Amino acid sequence: MRLMLIAVLQVVLTSLVTYYFVTKEYSDLSNESLITLEKFLIDQKKQELKNYTALATSSVDHLYLRSVPDNKAIKGVVAQIFDGLLYNGEDGYFFVYDGEGTNISHPKEPFRIGKNYWELEDESGEKIIQILLNNAKNGGGFYRYPWLKPSLEESSDKLGYSIYLEKWDWMIGTGVYLDDVYAQLSQLQNEMNRHTSKTKQIILVVAISSIFMIFLFGLIVNLNQKKRNDLKINQLGQRIITLQEDERRHFSRELHDGIVQILISIKYSLEATGRYIGKANIQKPEQLNKAEGNLKTAIQEIRRISHHLHPRILDELGLTAALEALASEFTERTAVNINIVKPAVRKLLPDNINTTLYRVVQEALTNIEKHAKATEVAITFEFQNNWLTLNISDNGCGFNQEEKYEQPAQGIGLRNLAERIEYHSGRFTVTSNSSGTNIEVMIPKSSFANHFNKTSFEAQK
């Protein structure tokens, strides 16, 4: 009874600690993700406003530069041009005020034309037109304020951007409404809350199940208590690993299918803007070229991060295809040749073993790149004598085997890899000398043979 109580207490404490840290980590990650996404979306809106404003001013530069300050006819023509410059359906438009706050152009609220709004205030008492004019005179700036959204016919938060035409003492302004940004943030928050709740439920289920199994096994087989407790601990460890891989898969999918698609859409918009400028015989701004280059780099980096978190090819085409892709990327990056010998099957193993073997190869290649100074790597993947065997060898400089498990905190680490292999009742062996390093992983067929029925397994073999 004392042993069972100690085991139950250990499970309870472990569950509470895990519950606390998982909840805290999820909360911190949620807050960081929301802050990062909000900054990204707002910066995107700011760049969008700058681009629209640059296009609008370029359409009237030929009139503005040739006119004199008091040419009312040209001013009227320019005001009409701004009235017709619309984007984003009904909500994207330009407005013009002079230096004293008198409205000159407002396509969505024509009743304002000719009236002075110098003292116009929002709900907090800030003078909207004065702030926009001040930002414009200071070289252009952004300002958030509530304003009527034409498509909804109700007030909504607006991000305004204004510039100044000094010759005419005009402030040219435009803006985008932020309700769609808030909607995306709210959706992400709800999704994260859902995953947090699901994780809490899993932790509670695991804790309750563990306590029940301890009591059950303690009553039935007292002599096997230690063995069964060790098994449950291993299962709990694998559950944590599975949760980690599921979260990696989820975030990888969110990055690839969500943010990357948004960035690609922006890339197309920038390219379309460049073509539009080219057709108008206007020199493409250097800032636009830099924006396109930075955006391309961002897309590549997010794709790299997404692939590193969890390669989709591992789920779609299986382990051998994922290893080939990993080797190809490694060779392209390091110029180290990799020779892969693999069985002639497409997908034979369960997902947890696929993931474990992929992580072994990934960590091995990372260590080779950082430390081995190798020029050749061989990866052999085969079924032999009821064992699945994976060999990774290189011709590098080797390392001190007494320190083989002392890996940096950033990587998966050989110790963690060994623990993953042990969960599958396998063997993990590392040998190294001055001629190179060899990693051998062996998993018995009994660990995965029941994943498919016997007929399917024999047919694939």
N, C-alpha and C positions, 0 to 999 in steps of 0.2 A: 504493500500500500504506500509505503514511503517513497519507493522508486516511482510508482505511478504518479503520486502527488508532485514529486520533483519534476517528472516529465511534463505533467500538465502545467505546472507553474512555468516551466521553461517555454512551452508552446504559447501560453498566454502572454508572457513577457515579450517573446519574440514577435508575436502578432501585434501587440501594442506598439512596440518600437517600430516594426515594419509599417504599421498603419500610420503612425505619426510621421515618419520620414517620407513615406510615399505621398501622403497628403500634403506635407510641406513642399516636397519637390514638385508635385503637380501644381500647387498654388504658385510657387515661384516661377515655374516654367510658363504657366498661363499668363501671369502678369508680364513677364519679359516678352513673350510672344505677342501679346496685345500691344505693348508699347512699341515693339519693333515694327509690327504691321501697321499701326496707326501712323508712325513716322514715315514709313515707306509710302503709304497711300497719300498722305498729305504732301510729301515731297513730289510724288507723281502728279498730284493736282496742281502744285505750284509750277512745275515744269510745263504742264499742259497750258496753264494760263499764260505763261511767258511766250510759249510758241504761238498761241492764238493772237496775243497782242502784237507779236512781231509780224505776223502775217497781215494783221489789220493795218498797222502803221505803214507797212511796205506798200499797201494798196493805195495809200494817199500821199506817199512821199513826193511823187512827181508834182502834185499840186501844192503841197505845203512848202517845199523848198523854193519854189518859184514865186510864191506870193509875197505880198507885203503885209504887215501886221493888221491893217485895217481893210483888207479886201473882203468885203462882206459877201460878194458873189461866190468867191472860191470857198469861203467858210461854209456857206450854205450848201454847196455841192459836196464838200467833205462831210458835213453833218448828215446829208442824205445817204452817202456811202456807208457811214457807220450804222445808220438805221437798217440797212439791208444786210449787214454782216451778222448772220445768225449761225449757231452751231448747237449741237446737243439737243435737237428738237426745239421745244419752246423755251428752254431754260438758259440757253447760251446766247448772250447778246452783249453789246457794248453801250456804254452811256458816257455822255460828255457834259462837264460843268466848266464854267469859267472860273477865274481866280477869286471871284467874289461869292461863289456858291450858287450861281444862276444856272439852271439846267438848259442845255443847248440841244441835246439829243437823248431820247430814251424810247426805243421802239416798242417796249412792252407797257410803258406807262406814259403815253404821249401827253397826258394832262399836266405833267410836270414841266413841259417845255416852256421856257420864259419865266418861270417862277424861281424865287430865291429860296434855297434850303440851307443856308449857312448855319442856322441854329437847329437843324434837324438832329434829334437825339434818339438813341435807342432806349430800351427799358432800364438800362443801368446808368443812363445819363451821359453816355459818351456821344460826342458830336460827330456823327458819321461822316458827313461831307468834309468837315475840317480835317479829320484824320486822313481820309483818302487824299485830299489835296496836299497835306503835309508829306505823306509818303511819296506822292508823285514828284514833288519838288525836291525831295531828297534822293532822287535817282531811281524811284520805283520801289514799291514795297507791298507787303501783304497785310490784310486786316480781316479779322473775322467779325461778323456782325449779323444780326437777324434781319431778314428781308423777305418780302412776299415772293414765293416760288410760283411762276406762272402756271406750270402744269398741275399744281395742287391747289392753287388759289388760297394758300395759307402760308404763314410765316415759317421760315426754316433757316437754320444756320447757313451762312454763306461765307466763302473764302474769296475776298475781293483782292484784285491786283490793279494798281493804277500807275500811270506814267504821265509825264508832263511835256506839253508842247510849249516851249518857252516863248516862241515868237508870237503866238496867239493868246498866251496865258490860258491855255486849256488843260484840263485834266481828263485824260482818256482812261476809262475804267471798265473792267469786266469781272466776272466771278463765276465760281461753280458752287453748287449747293452740296452740303456735306452729309445729307441724310443717307445717301447710298454708302458712304464710308462708315457711318455709325451702324448701318444695317449689317455690313460685313463683319465689323468688330463684334457686334452682338451675336451673330451667327457663330463666329469662332469661339466666343466665350461659352455659349450654350453647348457647343460640341465638346469643348474641354471639360466643362462641368459634367457632361454625360460620361466621358471617359473616366473622370475622377470618381464618380459614383459607382461606375462599373468596377473599377479597381478596388474600391472599398468593399464592395460586395464580394469580390473574389477573395480578398484577404479574410473577410469574416467567414466565408464558406470554408476556406482552407483551414482556418483556425478551429472552427467548430468540428469539421471533419477529422482533423488531427486529434483533437481531444477525445472524440468518440472512438476512433480507432485504437488509441492508447488504452482506453478502458476495456474495449472489446478484446484486444489481443492479450492484455494483462490477465483477464479472467480466463481465457481459453488456454493460452500457452504461456505459462509463467517463465519457463526456461528459455523461451525464444525472445524475451522482452528486448534485450540489447540489440539483437539482430534486426528485429522488426522496427525498432526505433531508428536505427541507422538507415534502414530502407526509406522510412518516412522523411528523414532529413534530406536524403538524396532526392526524393521526389519533390520536396519543397524547393530545394536548390534548382531543380530542373524547371519547376513552375516559374521561378523568378527569371531564369534564363529565357524561358518561352515568352514571358511577359515583355522582357527587354527586346527580344526579336520582333514581337508583334508591334511594339511601339516604334521600333526602327522601321518596320515595314509601313506602318501607318504614316509616320512623318515623311518617309521617302515618297509615298504615294501623294501626300498632300503637297509636297514641294514640286513634284514632277507634273501632277495633273492640275494643280491650282496656280501657284505663284509663277511657275515657268510659263504657263499659258497666258497669264496676264502680261508678263514681260514680252512674250512673243507678239502679242497684240499691240503693245506699245511700239515694239520694233517695226511692225508693219506700218503703224501710223507715222512714225518718224520717216520711214522710207517713202511713204506716200507724200509726206510733206516735202521731202527733198525733190521728188519728181515734180511736184506742183511748182516749187520754186524754180526748178530748171526750165519748165515750160514757160514760165513768166520771164525768162531771160534775166533772172536775178541770181547773183552769186550766192551759192549755198553758204550759210554762216558757219564759221569754224566751230561755234558752240554746238551746232547740230551734228557736225561730224564727230565731235568729241562725245556727244550724247549717244550717238549710234555705237561708237566703239566701246564706251563704258557699259552700255546695255548688253552688247554681245558678250563682253567679259562676264557680266553678272549672270547671264543665262548659262554660260558654260560652267561657271563656278557652282551655281545651284544644282545643275545637272550632275556635276562631279560629287557634290555633297550627297545628293539623293542616291546616286549609285553606290557611294561608300556606305550609307546607312543600311541599304538593303537592295541588292540588284534584282530588278524585276525579272530578269531572264532566268534567275534561279527558280522562281515559282512557275514560269511559263514553259521553259524548255528543259529544265532539270540541271543536275549538277555538272555534267560534262560540258554542256554548252556554256554554263556560267564560268567554269574554269578556263575554257578557251578564251572567253571575253576578257577575263581577268589577266591571263597571260599576255594576250595581245596588247592590252593597255599598258601592262608593265614593260613589255619589250619596247613599245613606242616611246615610253617615258624615259627608260634607262638605257636602251640599246643593248640590254642583256638578253641573249637568245634563250628561249625556253622550249624544251622538247617535251610534249605530253603524249603519254601512252595510256589509252583508256579503253574500256570495254565497248563493244559495238551495241550499246543499248542507249535509249533516249532518256528514260526516266524509270529507275528501278527502286530507289530508296525512299523511305518516308521523309517528310519535310524536316523533322528535327535532326536526322542524321545528315541530310543534305546540307543543312545550315551549319552543323558542327564541322563537317569536312571542309566546307567553303571557308569558314573562319580560320581553320588550321592553315590552309594554303594562303589566305590573305595575310595572316600574321607572319608566316614564314617569309613571304615575298617582301613584306615591310622590313623585316630584320635583315634580309639579304641586301636590300637597297641601302639601308642605313649603315650596315656594319661589315658586310662580307667582302666587298670589293670583288665580286665574282663576275665572270664573263659567260658562264654557262650554267643553266639550271635544268634539271630533269625532274619531271613529275610523272610518276607511274601509278596508275589506278587500275587494280585488277582483283578478280575473285579467284581465290586459290585455297584448296583444302578446307572448305567451309569457313574461310575468313575473307573479309573484305580488307584489302591492304592498300594503303596510300603511302608512297615514298616521295619525299622531296629532298633532293640533293643538289649541292652547288660545289663549285671548285674555288671557293673563296678562301679567306685567310683563317677561318675557324674562330673559336673563342674558348675561354676557360670554362670547362664544364662544371666546375664547382660553383660558378656564378650563373648557371644557365637559367635559373628561375628568377633571378633578380632583374626583372624587366621594369621599364619605366611605367609610371602610373597611367600614362596616356594610352597605352596599347592594351590589347586583350591579354597578353602575357602568356608565357608557356605554362605557368602553373594553372591558370584558368583553363587553358586548352586541355591540359592533362585531366583536370577534373571533369570537363565535358566528356572526354573519351571514356573515363572511368564510369560515368553514368550509363553508358551503353555497354558496360562490361568489357571494354576494350583495353588495348595496351598502347601506351604513348612512350616512344623511345627517342632520345636525342643523342647522337654521337658526333663528336667534332674533334678535328685535329688541324694541323697546319695545311693539309691538303683540301680541306673543305668540311662541310657539315651535312649530316643526313638526319632527316626526321622521318620516323616510321610510325604509322598509325595502323592498328589492326583492330577490327570490330568483328565479332563472331556473327555468323549467319543467323544464329538464333535470336539476335537482337532485332532483326528486321524481317525475318522470313515470314512471320505471320501478318505482316502489313498487307500483303496481297494473298489471294488464295493460292494453293499449291500449284494448280494447273497454270494460272497466269504466270507464276514465278518460273516454272519450268519452261514455259513457252518463250519467255523473254531470255532466259539463260541459253 
